[in-house]
Amino acid sequence: MIWVPGSPVVGGKQIFVAPSDLEELVVELTCAPTIRPSDVIVVQPHVAAHWAFARVVAEAEDLQATAAARPLDLKRINEHLGMFHADMHEVVVAVVILVNRLNQSDADGSITAAHHLQAIVAAKAVTPVMKASTSKLLNWIVELADLGIRPMSWPSIFEHNTPDPANKKWWKWPHTLSPALTRLSNRLSATFGTTPPTNVIKVKSWVDGLASAFDELTLDVARPESDCFRAASAFFAAAVDRLLRNGHPILALIAIHRAWEWFMCSRCADQNLLDFSWKKLRIRHDGKDCGFDSLRTESRRMGHTFAGVHTDLDTLNEWRNMLAYTHGLSAPPEMEVARLAATLVPAIRNSSNNYWRRLYSTFSANCPITTSALLDPDDMFHQGMKAASAVELDPATYGLT
């Protein structure tokens, strides 16, 4: 509640107060020296007018910690609800679930959760600001999940219209996801203005970073084939965790395999050991097609011993060749895929250069949309709740010395 004159002052809790009541609160605080100045929050009139909703915004940081849990802890969500007005309970639960789905890179789950929150916002007596701003952001999130997050979970990340063998040299073609992400970024700017609020800027920067990283899959005058291959390796290595946590262990195994294949390709390309003149990429000295086994052999010729992971690489390739996607109808236990991921993904990272690690970090980053961004996209409520300054809490300011 917002403190009103005559109410007790309780230590250990935040005290929300209107600017007009600050002087009387300062009088009370002179008798309560244990109150920390940082606990006094000045609430502007536009926030006080929608206090039930503003109380949720004030607790957004704690809600974010709950939303980030894997798996989502519904019991912990319910523990939060006692802090809020009953009208806000559905809003709180829906916001936490949506942020969790986005952080998990679950495209379908994000779209379902966004539509659910849209329906709640439309029906509830929430603030006009939330109805307008959050609804706009939710429309954009649905597009992001469908056009951005979903393609990142596909095992194939280049879209071509024909099975032309020339498309096997994917690094010669522009990436289809990069322009889609750029359009999403531009649409977000158009929705919130050319200078988006703080809550939205992080999301835009994340989208822009992904678009730039996907550009690095394409050859240009400043980017050799080896760097394109490193970018592909980094993408697939980052995809492993995303696929495992969303229940796709077979695709995760393929991603581990692809991450290693393109990692070995990059090192061979660095040493001019690959022949690019054929429709399929080949090893230069013996004319063999580039594949997992031939690349391992060529890597060993360069002195790469695969210390500590030799047996796991054999196991990885054996499982890959038994999948329905390749030559069999087998599927490994999920725990086996998780074990291979825990060994083989760090092994690439430890053997890679800073270029690979930078792209891996970009591709691994989860969507940074927070509970705060969903509740208060324009930052109006956060700006309307500020910790009282030293001057505001100084009795001398009010002639009370």
C-alpha positions as CSV (number, residue, x, y, z in Angstrom):
1,M,0.0,0.0,0.0
2,I,1.0,3.6,-0.4
3,W,1.8,5.2,3.0
4,V,-0.6,7.8,4.3
5,P,-0.1,10.2,7.2
6,G,-0.9,8.6,10.5
7,S,0.0,5.1,9.3
8,P,2.8,3.2,11.2
9,V,6.2,3.0,9.7
10,V,7.5,-0.5,9.5
11,G,11.3,-1.2,9.1
12,G,12.6,-3.8,6.7
13,K,10.1,-3.1,4.0
14,Q,9.8,-0.6,1.2
15,I,7.7,2.4,2.0
16,F,5.8,3.9,-1.0
17,V,4.8,7.5,-0.5
18,A,3.2,10.3,-2.6
19,P,5.3,13.4,-3.0
20,S,2.7,15.5,-1.1
21,D,3.2,13.2,1.9
22,L,7.0,13.2,2.0
23,E,7.2,15.9,4.7
24,E,5.0,14.0,7.1
25,L,6.9,10.8,6.4
26,V,10.2,12.5,7.2
27,V,8.7,13.5,10.5
28,E,7.9,9.9,11.2
29,L,11.3,8.7,10.1
30,T,13.0,10.9,12.7
31,C,11.4,8.5,15.3
32,A,12.4,5.5,13.3
33,P,16.1,5.7,12.6
34,T,16.3,2.0,11.5
35,I,14.5,2.8,8.3
36,R,17.0,2.7,5.4
37,P,16.7,5.7,3.1
38,S,16.8,3.4,0.0
39,D,13.6,1.8,1.2
40,V,11.6,5.0,0.7
41,I,10.1,5.1,-2.8
42,V,8.4,8.2,-4.1
43,V,5.3,7.4,-6.1
44,Q,4.1,9.9,-8.7
45,P,0.4,10.5,-9.2
46,H,0.1,8.6,-12.5
47,V,1.5,5.5,-10.7
48,A,-0.6,5.9,-7.6
49,A,-3.8,6.1,-9.7
50,H,-3.1,2.5,-10.8
51,W,-1.6,1.1,-7.7
52,A,-2.7,-2.5,-8.0
53,F,-0.9,-2.7,-11.3
54,A,2.1,-0.5,-10.2
55,R,2.7,-2.9,-7.3
56,V,3.3,-5.7,-9.8
57,V,5.7,-3.5,-11.8
58,A,7.6,-2.7,-8.6
59,E,8.2,-6.4,-8.0
60,A,9.2,-7.2,-11.6
61,E,12.8,-8.0,-10.6
62,D,11.7,-10.8,-8.3
63,L,9.2,-12.1,-10.9
64,Q,12.1,-12.2,-13.4
65,A,14.0,-14.6,-11.2
66,T,11.0,-16.9,-11.1
67,A,10.5,-16.6,-14.9
68,A,14.2,-17.6,-15.5
69,A,13.8,-20.9,-13.6
70,R,14.2,-24.1,-15.6
71,P,11.8,-25.8,-15.3
72,L,9.2,-23.2,-14.4
73,D,8.3,-23.4,-10.7
74,L,4.5,-22.9,-10.5
75,K,4.7,-23.1,-6.7
76,R,7.1,-20.2,-6.6
77,I,4.7,-18.2,-8.9
78,N,1.8,-18.8,-6.5
79,E,3.9,-17.6,-3.6
80,H,4.2,-14.2,-5.3
81,L,0.5,-13.9,-5.9
82,G,-0.3,-13.0,-2.2
83,M,1.6,-9.7,-2.7
84,F,-0.8,-8.5,-5.3
85,H,-4.4,-7.6,-5.8
86,A,-6.5,-10.5,-7.0
87,D,-7.2,-8.7,-10.3
88,M,-3.5,-8.9,-11.1
89,H,-3.0,-12.6,-10.5
90,E,-3.8,-13.7,-14.0
91,V,-1.5,-11.0,-15.4
92,V,1.4,-12.0,-13.2
93,V,1.1,-15.7,-14.1
94,A,0.8,-15.0,-17.8
95,V,3.8,-12.6,-17.9
96,V,6.0,-15.1,-16.0
97,I,5.1,-17.9,-18.3
98,L,5.7,-15.9,-21.5
99,V,9.1,-14.7,-20.3
100,N,10.1,-18.2,-19.4
101,R,9.0,-19.5,-22.9
102,L,11.0,-16.8,-24.6
103,N,14.1,-17.4,-22.4
104,Q,13.8,-21.1,-23.4
105,S,13.6,-20.3,-27.1
106,D,10.4,-22.2,-27.3
107,A,8.7,-20.6,-30.4
108,D,5.3,-22.4,-30.1
109,G,5.2,-22.0,-26.4
110,S,6.0,-18.2,-26.7
111,I,3.2,-17.7,-29.3
112,T,0.6,-19.5,-27.2
113,A,1.7,-17.6,-24.1
114,A,1.7,-14.2,-26.0
115,H,-1.8,-14.8,-27.3
116,H,-3.0,-15.8,-23.8
117,L,-1.5,-12.6,-22.3
118,Q,-3.1,-10.5,-25.0
119,A,-6.5,-11.9,-24.1
120,I,-6.0,-11.2,-20.4
121,V,-4.8,-7.6,-21.1
122,A,-7.8,-7.0,-23.3
123,A,-10.3,-8.3,-20.7
124,K,-8.7,-7.0,-17.4
125,A,-9.1,-3.5,-15.9
126,V,-5.3,-2.9,-16.3
127,T,-4.0,0.5,-17.1
128,P,-4.6,2.1,-20.5
129,V,-0.8,2.4,-20.9
130,M,-0.4,-1.4,-20.5
131,K,-3.3,-2.1,-22.9
132,A,-1.7,0.0,-25.6
133,S,2.1,-0.6,-25.1
134,T,2.0,-4.2,-24.0
135,S,-0.4,-5.1,-26.7
136,K,1.9,-3.6,-29.3
137,L,4.9,-5.5,-27.9
138,L,3.0,-8.8,-27.8
139,N,2.1,-8.5,-31.5
140,W,5.8,-8.0,-32.2
141,I,6.7,-11.0,-29.9
142,V,4.5,-13.3,-31.9
143,E,6.3,-12.3,-35.1
144,L,9.7,-12.7,-33.4
145,A,8.8,-16.2,-32.2
146,D,7.5,-17.2,-35.6
147,L,10.0,-15.6,-37.9
148,G,13.1,-15.4,-35.7
149,I,13.1,-18.0,-32.9
150,R,11.5,-20.8,-34.8
151,P,14.0,-20.9,-37.7
152,M,16.8,-21.0,-35.2
153,S,15.6,-24.4,-34.0
154,W,15.6,-25.9,-37.5
155,P,18.5,-28.3,-38.4
156,S,18.8,-26.4,-41.7
157,I,19.3,-22.7,-41.5
158,F,19.5,-21.7,-45.2
159,E,16.2,-21.7,-47.2
160,H,16.5,-22.5,-50.9
161,N,13.7,-22.9,-53.5
162,T,15.3,-25.8,-55.4
163,P,17.5,-28.7,-54.6
164,D,20.2,-27.3,-56.9
165,P,23.6,-28.9,-56.0
166,A,25.1,-25.4,-56.1
167,N,23.3,-24.7,-52.9
168,K,25.6,-27.1,-51.1
169,K,28.0,-24.2,-51.1
170,W,25.7,-22.3,-48.8
171,W,28.5,-19.8,-47.8
172,K,28.2,-18.2,-51.2
173,W,24.5,-17.2,-50.6
174,P,22.9,-14.5,-48.4
175,H,21.4,-15.9,-45.3
176,T,17.6,-15.8,-45.3
177,L,17.2,-15.3,-41.5
178,S,19.4,-12.2,-41.3
179,P,17.1,-9.9,-43.4
180,A,14.1,-11.3,-41.5
181,L,15.7,-10.3,-38.2
182,T,16.6,-6.9,-39.6
183,R,12.9,-6.3,-40.5
184,L,11.9,-7.4,-37.0
185,S,14.3,-4.9,-35.5
186,N,13.1,-2.1,-37.8
187,R,9.5,-2.9,-36.9
188,L,10.3,-2.7,-33.2
189,S,11.8,0.7,-33.7
190,A,8.7,1.8,-35.7
191,T,6.5,0.5,-32.9
192,F,8.2,2.4,-30.1
193,G,9.9,5.2,-32.0
194,T,13.4,5.6,-33.3
195,T,14.7,5.7,-29.7
196,P,13.0,2.8,-27.9
197,P,12.6,2.9,-24.1
198,T,15.3,1.2,-22.0
199,N,13.1,-1.9,-21.5
200,V,13.0,-2.4,-25.3
201,I,16.6,-1.3,-26.3
202,K,18.1,-4.6,-25.0
203,V,15.7,-6.6,-27.1
204,K,16.5,-4.6,-30.2
205,S,20.2,-5.0,-29.6
206,W,19.8,-8.7,-29.2
207,V,18.0,-9.0,-32.6
208,D,20.5,-6.7,-34.3
209,G,23.4,-8.8,-32.9
210,L,21.8,-12.0,-34.2
211,A,21.2,-10.5,-37.7
212,S,24.9,-9.5,-37.8
213,A,26.1,-12.9,-36.7
214,F,24.0,-14.7,-39.4
215,D,25.6,-12.4,-42.0
216,E,28.9,-14.0,-41.0
217,L,27.8,-17.3,-42.5
218,T,28.1,-15.6,-46.0
219,L,31.4,-15.2,-47.9
220,D,32.5,-11.6,-48.7
221,V,35.8,-9.9,-49.6
222,A,36.7,-9.5,-45.9
223,R,35.5,-12.9,-44.8
224,P,37.2,-16.2,-46.0
225,E,35.5,-19.5,-46.2
226,S,37.1,-20.6,-43.0
227,D,35.3,-17.9,-41.0
228,C,32.0,-18.9,-42.6
229,F,32.6,-22.4,-41.4
230,R,33.5,-21.2,-37.9
231,A,30.2,-19.2,-37.9
232,A,28.3,-22.4,-38.9
233,S,30.1,-24.4,-36.2
234,A,29.4,-21.8,-33.5
235,F,25.7,-21.7,-34.5
236,F,25.2,-25.4,-34.2
237,A,27.2,-25.6,-31.0
238,A,24.9,-22.9,-29.5
239,A,21.8,-24.7,-30.9
240,V,22.6,-27.9,-28.9
241,D,21.4,-26.6,-25.5
242,R,18.4,-24.9,-27.1
243,L,17.3,-28.2,-28.7
244,L,17.9,-30.3,-25.6
245,R,15.9,-28.1,-23.3
246,N,13.0,-28.0,-25.8
247,G,12.8,-31.8,-26.0
248,H,14.6,-32.4,-29.4
249,P,17.6,-34.7,-28.5
250,I,18.0,-36.2,-32.0
251,L,18.3,-32.7,-33.5
252,A,20.7,-31.8,-30.7
253,L,22.9,-34.8,-31.7
254,I,22.8,-33.7,-35.3
255,A,23.8,-30.2,-34.1
256,I,26.8,-31.5,-32.2
257,H,27.9,-33.5,-35.3
258,R,27.5,-30.4,-37.5
259,A,29.3,-28.2,-35.0
260,W,32.3,-30.5,-35.2
261,E,32.2,-31.0,-38.9
262,W,32.3,-27.3,-39.7
263,F,34.9,-26.7,-37.0
264,M,37.2,-29.2,-38.6
265,C,36.4,-27.7,-42.0
266,S,37.4,-24.3,-40.8
267,R,40.8,-25.5,-39.6
268,C,41.4,-27.4,-42.9
269,A,40.4,-24.3,-44.9
270,D,42.9,-22.2,-42.8
271,Q,45.6,-24.5,-44.1
272,N,44.4,-24.5,-47.7
273,L,43.6,-28.2,-47.5
274,L,40.2,-28.0,-49.2
275,D,39.3,-28.0,-52.8
276,F,36.4,-25.6,-53.6
277,S,36.4,-26.2,-57.4
278,W,33.9,-29.1,-57.3
279,K,30.1,-29.0,-56.7
280,K,30.9,-30.8,-53.4
281,L,33.6,-29.6,-51.0
282,R,36.6,-32.0,-51.3
283,I,39.9,-32.7,-49.5
284,R,42.6,-31.3,-51.8
285,H,45.3,-33.9,-51.6
286,D,43.2,-37.1,-52.1
287,G,40.0,-35.8,-53.7
288,K,37.7,-37.3,-51.1
289,D,34.4,-35.6,-50.3
290,C,34.5,-33.6,-47.1
291,G,32.7,-35.6,-44.4
292,F,33.2,-36.3,-40.8
293,D,35.6,-39.2,-41.2
294,S,37.7,-37.5,-44.0
295,L,37.9,-34.3,-42.0
296,R,39.0,-36.1,-38.9
297,T,41.7,-37.8,-40.9
298,E,42.9,-34.5,-42.4
299,S,42.8,-32.9,-39.0
300,R,45.0,-35.6,-37.6
301,R,47.5,-35.0,-40.4
302,M,47.6,-31.4,-39.2
303,G,48.5,-32.6,-35.7
304,H,45.1,-32.4,-34.0
305,T,45.0,-35.4,-31.6
306,F,41.4,-34.9,-30.3
307,A,42.8,-35.7,-26.9
308,G,40.1,-36.7,-24.4
309,V,37.3,-36.8,-26.9
310,H,38.5,-39.3,-29.5
311,T,36.1,-42.1,-28.3
312,D,33.2,-39.7,-27.9
313,L,33.7,-38.5,-31.5
314,D,33.5,-42.1,-32.6
315,T,30.3,-42.6,-30.6
316,L,28.8,-39.3,-32.0
317,N,29.4,-40.3,-35.6
318,E,28.1,-43.9,-35.0
319,W,24.9,-42.5,-33.5
320,R,24.5,-39.9,-36.3
321,N,24.7,-42.6,-39.0
322,M,22.0,-44.7,-37.3
323,L,19.4,-41.9,-37.1
324,A,16.2,-41.8,-39.3
325,Y,17.6,-38.5,-40.6
326,T,20.5,-40.4,-42.1
327,H,20.8,-44.1,-42.6
328,G,18.8,-46.0,-40.0
329,L,15.8,-45.9,-37.6
330,S,17.6,-45.6,-34.3
331,A,17.5,-42.9,-31.6
332,P,20.0,-42.6,-28.7
333,P,18.8,-42.1,-25.1
334,E,18.4,-38.5,-24.2
335,M,20.9,-38.9,-21.4
336,E,23.5,-40.1,-23.9
337,V,23.0,-37.0,-26.1
338,A,23.3,-34.8,-23.0
339,R,26.5,-36.6,-22.0
340,L,28.0,-36.1,-25.5
341,A,27.0,-32.4,-25.5
342,A,28.6,-31.9,-22.1
343,T,31.9,-33.2,-23.4
344,L,32.0,-32.3,-27.1
345,V,30.7,-28.7,-27.1
346,P,33.2,-27.4,-24.5
347,A,35.9,-29.3,-26.4
348,I,35.3,-27.2,-29.5
349,R,35.1,-24.0,-27.5
350,N,38.4,-24.8,-25.8
351,S,40.1,-25.4,-29.2
352,S,38.6,-22.4,-30.9
353,N,39.7,-18.8,-31.5
354,N,38.0,-15.6,-30.2
355,Y,36.0,-15.2,-33.5
356,W,34.2,-18.6,-32.9
357,R,33.7,-17.8,-29.2
358,R,32.2,-14.4,-30.0
359,L,29.7,-15.9,-32.4
360,Y,28.9,-18.7,-30.0
361,S,28.1,-16.2,-27.3
362,T,25.8,-14.3,-29.7
363,F,24.0,-17.4,-30.9
364,S,23.7,-18.7,-27.3
365,A,22.1,-15.6,-25.8
366,N,18.5,-16.0,-25.0
367,C,15.8,-13.5,-25.8
368,P,16.3,-10.7,-23.2
369,I,12.7,-9.7,-22.8
370,T,12.0,-9.4,-19.1
371,T,8.9,-9.2,-16.9
372,S,9.6,-5.5,-16.6
373,A,9.6,-5.0,-20.3
374,L,6.3,-6.8,-20.7
375,L,4.6,-5.0,-17.8
376,D,6.0,-1.5,-18.5
377,P,7.4,-1.3,-22.1
378,D,7.4,2.5,-22.1
379,D,9.2,2.6,-18.7
380,M,6.5,5.0,-17.5
381,F,5.8,3.2,-14.2
382,H,9.4,2.6,-13.3
383,Q,10.2,6.3,-14.0
384,G,7.3,7.1,-11.7
385,M,8.7,5.1,-8.8
386,K,12.1,6.4,-7.6
387,A,14.0,6.0,-4.4
388,A,13.8,9.2,-2.4
389,S,16.9,11.4,-2.7
390,A,19.0,12.5,0.3
391,V,17.6,16.0,-0.1
392,E,14.0,14.7,-0.1
393,L,14.7,12.9,3.2
394,D,16.6,15.7,4.9
395,P,14.5,17.3,7.6
396,A,16.2,20.6,6.9
397,T,14.5,20.6,3.5
398,Y,11.2,21.1,5.3
399,G,12.5,23.4,8.0
400,L,12.4,20.7,10.6
401,T,15.9,21.0,12.0
